[in-house]
Structure formats: C-alpha cells, structure tokens
Amino acid sequence: PDADDAGGGSFWSTFGGPADAGEDASALETLLQSADCAIEALLDKEDIIQEFKACNDRLVARLCEPDAVKALFAFVTCEPPDYATDLRKFRYPFVSVELMSCASDAFFKVIVGDGHPELMGSLWAFLESTAPHDANPVLAGYFARTAALIFSKCPLEVAAYLRARGSETLLQRFLERLHLRSIAELFTRLLLVEEASHQVFPTDGLIVRILQQLQKNNVPPDMHENITLILAELLAQKGVYCSGGELCRQMTSEDVMGMLLDSVFSGSSGNASASTAILSNIVFHFAIRSSGPSGCGATPTLSPLSPPSMLVSDADAADMGLDESVVTEATQARSLASPPCSDVDAPRQACSSAWSEGSSAPLLQDVGARFPRLRVLLDGSLARNQVVTMPIGQINAVGPTTLELINLVFMLVRTGCPTILEALLREQLLPRCMELFFRHPWNTLLHNAIRLLLSEVLVSTDGVRPKLLEALLNEGGLAERLRSEYAAETASAQAGIRHRHARVGYMGHLHAMCCEIRDFCAKVPECGAVLAAGGWSEVVLPVVQKRERQHGEQLGGGIPDGDRHLASSGVVEMSFQTGSRPGDSTDFVLDDINDFDSDSTSDRTDADKEGACGLSLPDDDFHPEGGTEGQVAKGGDAFSVEPSEAGAAEAAPDPWATSGAGFAAWGEGA
C-alpha cells in the first residue's frame, strides 16, 4: 500500500532527495510494514534518526510501543554480554540516545504514563544494578543523558515517580556514585529546580551529607572535583532554584564551616584541596559578590548547566584592557546561554543578597581566627622539597593544596574586611606567599595567584595596607629581592649569550607588581622611603620605565608619517582603480591585480584604459615608422609610449587584450 494513503511517509517521500536514497528509504518502509519489525533491525538503518526527526508516522508509532521503549532503555543501561556484536556494544546505545533526544512529546508521555510504570523502573534501576565503583562510565553517561531528557520534558511526573520510589534511597545511590561526572551532572540538574513540585530530594542536612563523601577512605580523585563543582554550581545559581536559600544557609552554618576548615588542615592532599576550593567559593559568593556587581566566581561549571552571566564592572574592564563593546557582547552571549529563569527569581535574588550581607561578617571572623593554622600550612609548603622532571629540567612541585590556599587568602583579602587584613599582617602571610613566588620560578598559576593577591592589597591606601607593604618590603626583604632580580636580568641581557629559554618565568609578573608598588609608594611616602633604600631608583626603576615605554609602543613600531606614501606608489604613482588619475593617493594592494583579469576588453575604451592605468596608449591607427621597437618615456607623472627614433617594425600590442600576466609581459617588451 501507498505510504501516504496509510497516513505515514518517509523523509524522502515528503521532501524529496537524491535519487540513490530511494532504496534505503524503501527498505525502512518495508521493514516498518512487516509483522516482525525488530528494534535491532530498525537501529541498523542509517536514516532512522532523520526519519524519526521528520516524524515518520509508522516509525514514531513503532518506537512509542512499550516493548520498543524498554528495548531502548536496555541498550543504554545494561552491559552487553561478552558474545555481543559490535553493533550491540557501540551503535545501538548511541542511536538509542540520539533518537530519544529528538523524540516528540508522545514518546515521553508513553514513558511517564500510568499505563506502563515498568518503563521508568527499568531506566532508574541502573543506579542499583551494579556496585558504585563497578559502574560503567560510558553507560552512566547514556543513562544520565536519557534521564535528564525525560526530566526536562516531564519534570512533574518524573519528580512524583522518584519521590514515590524513595527519595532517601535514591539520594544515597547518587552520593555513592558522585565520582562519575555524568551522575554528578544529573544530580545537580535534579537539585536546580525552580518549582517546589519538581523537587526530588529532601534538603535537610543535604550539604553535610555531600561533604561527608569527602571524608571517607579511598575517595577517588574525581569525587573531590565533582563535589567541588556541584557546590560551586549551587552557589552560582542560588537565586534561581527554589531551595537555594536553605542550601546556602547550610553552607554557612557552623557545622559546615567546621567540616571545611577541619578538612583544610587535615593533611589529606585531595580532601584539603577540595575543601579549600569550596571555602573560597563560599567566601566569594557571600562576602564579595553580595557587596559588588552580580557575577559568578566559579570558573569551572558542570557541562549541562550553562554558567550564569559574568558581569564585569567598568573598573575591572579597564584594568583588564577589555574593549567595552567586546565585554557587552560577551555578557549578552552568556546571558542568552544561561538557563531560563522564572518570574520569582528577582525576589529570591534580593532575599538571598540581603541574607548574604548579614552572614558574611561572622563567616569572615571565623575564617580569620584560623590564620595561624594557614601560616603553618604555608610554612609546610616552603619546607616541602618535591622534585618533578620537566622539559626545562627538574623543578620543585607546588601541589594543588598550596595553590588553593593562596586563592583562599586572595578571596579573603578581596573582601576588604579589616579583621582579615590585620590577621594577614599579624601572621606575615604576604612575605611567605612572595617567598613561594620566587621559590617556584616556572609555575605560572602560582605567579598569577600571588600577583593578584598583592594587587588586591595595593588597591587602596586605607587601614593597614601601607603597613602590609612596608613590612613586605622591609622585613620580608622584597625591596632587596627586586634589586637582585633586576640586576641579574640586566647582567644576563648584557652577556649576549642566547639561551634556550628565559632565565626565570616570573619577570612579567614582577614587572606588573613593580608598577603597582611604584604607584602605591607615590601615595605613601613611608613606603617610598623603604623602597628607595633598597636600590630601587638605580637598578629597578630604569628597567621598569624602559619596559613601560616598550609596551606603550605600537606593534612593530607603527608606520612613520613620512613613510606612509611608500605603501601606495613609490617613485611613480600608479592607480589601478577605474576613473582615478595620476597623483591620487589610492593605495595599491595585491587584490587589485585580480582586477586586470576580470576586465573585459570589449567594455573598455581607450580613454578608460588611459585613465585607469595612468598610461597614454597609442591610437589603434598609429603605426610607428622606422626603428625596431617602441620606447617608453616618462611624461609628467605617467608613462607615455613614443616611437623610437629608429622606427619600429610593428605596433605595440594592446595590453587590454590580454590578462594581467599579458600586461606585465607587454610592459617588459615595451
């Protein structure tokens, strides 16, 4: 029977297509009309995805049958047997997920409908089919994508089913499998719901239960990273989802802060690094973001969740050298990529900001009281001597915990809290950070972090900031260290020996620091006196000023005003644009050569030819007498062709009858 008469139709029969596609399309139609239309046979067809997108009625009806849905779920959740074919191992799971990603609402209604509850059960049974550490990460990715698709289409029905299935048990299954990135992404997706009716998990004590996963024995490294990203995402979008206020209160509670701070000083590398990163995010969102422009400080985000728009203040844009139009365009693009927000987001955000301002003071006081222990950790980093082999040789390793500690100190200083700045001065953390800066000459991440820390200290001259710099220059020995570093750099440059790489990797960061120190000392005479006593004016300042002049020059030195005409004509100005005359200041570019090839000889007159090229061409009826060849003489600002005194054997050829290459050959012959 005809497909159109039966209410169906393939993609090719509807829209047409290449002639060689008819056989494949008819094969799929033949299979759909057969009594034993197996799902495996359908997945073998190359055009099944495009036919499903085109809403082929027979194909949609077949895949919406319960046995077909259960088969698709089995491909994405069950391990293939050892004797399975490559199609079963690789093609069928991939095609199944692709089909569900472009399925219509009717397909999802079959899944969440009351008529076939076993379908949802076969999907979510994946979390219970294997032990947490035996789960297949590839199948976990397929399962997570499938579950996220169904939840995005039918959030109310899926949430009701999962709550009825047992939200406490489901939460435990997720927590045990957070080392899988795809499971962590799905878990975060289920938490970030805007409506209370879509909420799956209970929120009481949720943050503590998540952090407890870090304190278990033999925690996989991916678990630390994924938990850090989950909490960073919850903080970044705290004004979007319905339970944002409750989870944020838990993050700043005494229990959670105690767990994080104890983990920072626990001595476990992975646990300490993750806890320090989480603590830095909490400080940013509750002590910095609440008092500044709205933005997100968490650089990494989970892939299915678009990061919130980063709004850059005018001062930050000026400091970074960003063009205003570029910043605006990037901000708008990120805003469009962000998840849609409901109408209640503004009140939630306002309430969250007001609460953040009240909770930041005790948070900073609690962290500031732990600065003596931070000093002990930095001293341990200075005493550590772990050597790693790199292409440039053997260097000392910094370790992730040290980097996270410095980022935490930077976030705390960025708050501008007087308690934090006084603790920074009292415990002499800044000199220790600078010692780490020079101790690891090839760690750019460390250099960037310490440079930002010093820049934040020097952002103003209020409070104890002048004392911080004075102590750094004097007791910390930074003034003498700057003099020795620039003296060594000058001696290395004057030696005239070409090295394979730079002497050290931090001179660019040191130059930026010196510029900020110079500007700060110009406002604070006490700091300027300490700086001058260390040989600043004789050794450091001349090099800094020279480097500033170099950075201020245009790339390549620019084009001097007296040399700009060289790019257009040289001694003889020739314009290759139609209608221009000799003496015009039109630049000649290589693309203009193509104009000779495209000009038609029949559409141009001699006047056009003469005006276009600046050449006085001989008349068509002119035949020089005598001589063997024409001579080219310069007449005024253009070339003119004159007969030689001895005469010419034949007339000069018409250059417009040839291509650009022919024109050049004629010029050589003339």
C-alpha positions, -999 to +999 in steps of 0.1 A: +000+000+000+010+036-006+026+052+025+007+084+021-026+066+020-018+050+053-011+083+070+027+078+071+055+087+048+093+087+048+115+117+048+124+112+011+088+108+000+079+140+018+107+163+009+124+145-020+161+139-021+189+123-041+180+095-064+202+069-047+184+074-014+152+058-025+164+023-020+173+029+017+141+047+024+120+019+008+139-006+029+130+012+061+094+015+049+093-022+041+107-031+075+081-009+092+053-026+073+064-061+082+049-080+110+082-088+128+097-053+129+125-058+154+141-028+172+176-040+164+168-041+127+155-005+128+186+007+146+207-008+118+192+016+093+213+046+085+184+070+081+165+061+112+174+093+130+164+117+102+132+097+096+124+100+133+131+137+133+108+140+102+080+124+122+076+093+101+042+082+114+050+044+112+084+048+128+071+070+156+042+046+163+066+017+164+091+033+188+063+045+211+053+010+218+062-002+253+084-031+241+104-006+219+109+018+248+120-009+271+145-021+244+159+013+240+163+017+278+181-017+279+206-006+253+216+025+274+215+009+309+225-028+306+260-042+300+262-061+267+270-098+270+305-110+262+293-125+229+275-094+218+283-079+184+300-045+179+266-031+168+252-040+202+281-027+221+286+006+203+259+016+177+227+006+195+233+026+227+244+057+208+215+056+183+190+050+211+201+081+230+200+102+198+165+090+190+153+099+225+169+134+222+148+143+192+116+124+202+082+141+203+060+146+233+040+115+225+071+094+231+077+108+266+041+105+275+043+068+270+073+067+294+058+086+322+022+075+317+003+054+343-003+026+319+033+013+319+051+021+352+077-006+345+093+016+319+105+041+344+116+013+367+138-003+340+155+030+335+162+040+371+172+005+380+206+014+366+216+030+399+211-003+417+223-028+391+260-025+399+282-015+428+292+022+429+328+016+419+319-011+393+296+012+373+304+016+336+312+053+330+300+050+294+267+036+303+264+061+331+267+088+305+240+073+284+217+069+314+223+104+327+215+119+293+184+099+290+171+107+325+179+144+320+159+144+287+129+128+303+131+151+334+133+182+312+102+171+292+081+159+321+095+173+354+063+170+374+057+133+365+094+123+370+097+140+404+065+124+416+077+090+405+111+094+421+096+105+454+073+076+454+102+053+446+121+065+477+139+098+476+162+089+506+174+057+489+178+075+456+199+102+473+222+076+488+226+060+454+236+093+439+260+102+467+278+069+463+284+075+426+295+111+425+329+101+413+311+096+379+309+130+362+277+123+343+260+112+376+272+143+393+257+164+364+224+146+367+223+150+404+229+188+401+202+190+374+177+174+398+187+199+426+184+230+404+146+231+400+126+263+402+093+248+414+088+230+447+066+204+430+096+194+409+119+188+439+131+152+443+155+151+473+149+163+509+171+193+517+176+188+554+213+182+561+220+178+524+252+198+523+266+179+553+258+146+536+276+157+504+307+168+523+308+136+542+316+118+510+350+136+510+359+123+544+356+086+535+386+064+530+399+057+495+379+085+479+385+086+441+402+119+429+372+126+406+349+126+437+368+157+450+365+176+418+328+167+412+317+177+447+336+210+443+318+216+410+284+207+424+286+231+454+301+258+431+270+254+408+246+256+438+263+288+449+264+304+415+227+298+409+214+303+444+189+329+433+174+306+407+163+273+422+136+270+449+158+255+476+187+280+471+181+299+503+180+268+525+211+252+509+230+285+512+222+287+549+235+252+553+268+261+536+275+290+560+264+271+591+288+263+619+287+226+612+296+230+575+323+257+581+338+235+608+339+205+585+355+225+557+381+242+580+390+209+596+394+193+562+417+221+551+441+213+580+436+176+578+468+168+559+450+149+532+460+164+499+428+158+479+405+165+508+423+197+518+424+210+482+387+204+476+377+219+509+398+250+503+383+255+469+348+251+483+356+276+511+369+301+485+336+298+466+316+304+498+337+335+506+333+349+472+295+344+469+287+356+505+313+382+513+323+396+478+295+391+454+269+404+478+287+438+480+297+441+444+283+435+409+264+403+403+286+377+388+299+342+392+333+335+406+333+297+400+354+292+369+345+256+362+309+245+358+292+213+351+286+209+313+248+205+311+243+237+332+251+269+314+271+292+337+254+324+348+264+356+331+296+372+344+290+409+347+323+428+346+324+462+363+338+492+345+369+493+367+376+456+361+371+461+323+396+490+323+421+470+344+419+441+321+422+462+290+389+450+276+370+469+249+336+479+261+318+465+230+336+432+235+326+430+271+290+438+263+288+413+235+303+385+256+280+393+285+249+392+263+260+359+248+265+343+282+231+357+293+214+341+263+232+308+271+220+307+307+191+286+318+156+302+317+145+318+349+111+321+364+094+353+375+102+347+411+140+349+405+142+386+414+127+383+448+147+352+455+179+370+444+171+401+465+163+380+496+195+359+491+216+391+488+201+406+519+208+375+539+243+372+525+252+406+538+242+396+573+260+363+572+293+374+558+307+391+590+306+360+612+319+339+583+350+361+579+356+363+616+355+325+619+380+321+590+402+349+602+407+332+635+423+302+616+450+323+601+477+309+624+470+275+610+471+289+575+506+302+583+516+267+594+504+252+561+523+278+541+555+270+561+550+234+553+548+242+516+580+262+519+597+233+536+585+207+511+610+196+485+592+175+459+611+175+426+595+167+393+612+164+359+601+188+332+614+196+297+633+225+311+648+203+339+640+194+374+618+218+393+601+219+427+564+209+427+539+232+443+509+209+448+472+217+444+467+225+481+492+254+481+475+269+451+441+266+467+454+281+500+467+312+481+434+315+462+416+314+496+438+341+510+432+362+479+394+358+482+396+368+519+417+399+512+393+408+484+365+412+509+384+442+524+375+431+559+397+449+584+399+417+605+413+397+576+439+424+567+450+427+603+454+389+606+473+389+573+497+415+588+500+397+622+507+363+607+530+376+580+513+356+553+522+380+525+560+375+528+555+338+528+535+340+496+562+361+480+588+335+490+568+308+473+566+331+443+604+331+439+609+295+451+590+282+421+602+302+390+582+282+364+547+279+380+526+304+361+494+295+381+512+303+413+526+335+399+492+347+387+476+339+421+503+358+441+503+387+417+465+391+421+469+388+459+494+417+460+474+437+436+444+434+459+464+445+489+475+476+470+441+485+457+439+514+482+459+531+510+433+527+537+437+509+570+467+486+575+475+483+538+505+506+539+519+486+569+514+454+549+536+468+521+561+483+544+565+450+562+568+432+529+595+455+516+614+457+548+611+426+570+600+405+541+631+415+520+611+423+489+630+455+481+663+438+482+649+408+462+636+431+435+670+448+432+688+414+429+663+400+403+665+431+380+703+432+384+705+395+374+682+401+344+703+431+332+735+411+336+720+382+316+709+405+288+743+422+286+762+390+285+750+385+249+745+347+253+715+333+237+697+308+260+672+282+251+646+298+275+643+327+298+662+330+330+630+327+351+594+326+343+581+354+366+597+386+352+565+396+335+545+392+367+573+410+386+571+440+362+534+443+369+540+441+406+567+468+404+544+492+385+517+488+412+543+492+440+557+523+424+522+539+422+514+529+457+546+543+471+540+576+453+509+580+475+525+567+508+559+584+515+568+559+542+567+530+518+586+551+492+614+557+516+618+520+523+617+512+486+644+539+478+668+524+504+669+491+485+684+504+453+651+509+436+659+541+418+693+529+405+685+494+394+648+486+392+631+519+382+651+525+349+643+490+337+606+493+346+603+526+328+620+513+297+597+483+297+567+505+300+578+526+270+582+494+250+548+482+260+533+515+251+547+514+215+525+502+186+531+467+175+561+467+151+567+504+158+539+517+136+544+534+103+561+568+104+541+596+088+569+603+063+568+567+050+531+562+046+532+572+008+557+543+002+529+518+005+510+533-024+532+545-052+569+548-046+587+570-072+560+566-098+524+566-086+501+542-105+465+538-097+447+507-107+412+519-099+389+529-127+385+566-131+414+576-109+442+599-121+479+600-116+488+617-083+458+602-064+468+587-030+450+555-035+469+525-020+478+496-043+471+462-028+477+427-042+440+421-046+439+448-073+459+426-096+428+404-100+410+434-115+431+431-146+420+395-151+383+404-147+382+434-170+366+428-204+383+442-235+350+449-252+336+471-224+365+495-222+375+524-244+409+538-249+400+567-226+391+542-199+423+524-204+443+555-202+426+568-172+425+535-153+462+528-156+478+562-159+492+552-194+489+572-226+483+544-251+489+548-288+459+551-312+447+520-329+456+535-363+491+546-352+519+527-367+554+540-359+577+542-389+613+532-385+630+516-356+626+481-343+607+487-310+588+513-291+604+532-263+588+541-230+595+576-219+583+592-186+560+621-194+549+640-163+535+616-137+526+589-161+542+567-188+537+575-225+547+553-253+567+571-280+581+557-313+619+552-313+639+574-335+650+544-355+614+533-360+596+502-350+589+471-370+554+466-356+529+484-334+529+477-297+503+451-287+471+462-269+476+453-232+439+451-226+435+422-250+454+400-225+453+391-189+472+407-161+501+384-169+500+395-205+500+432-194+532+426-175+548+408-205+538+437-227+554+462-203+586+443-204+586+441-242+578+478-244 
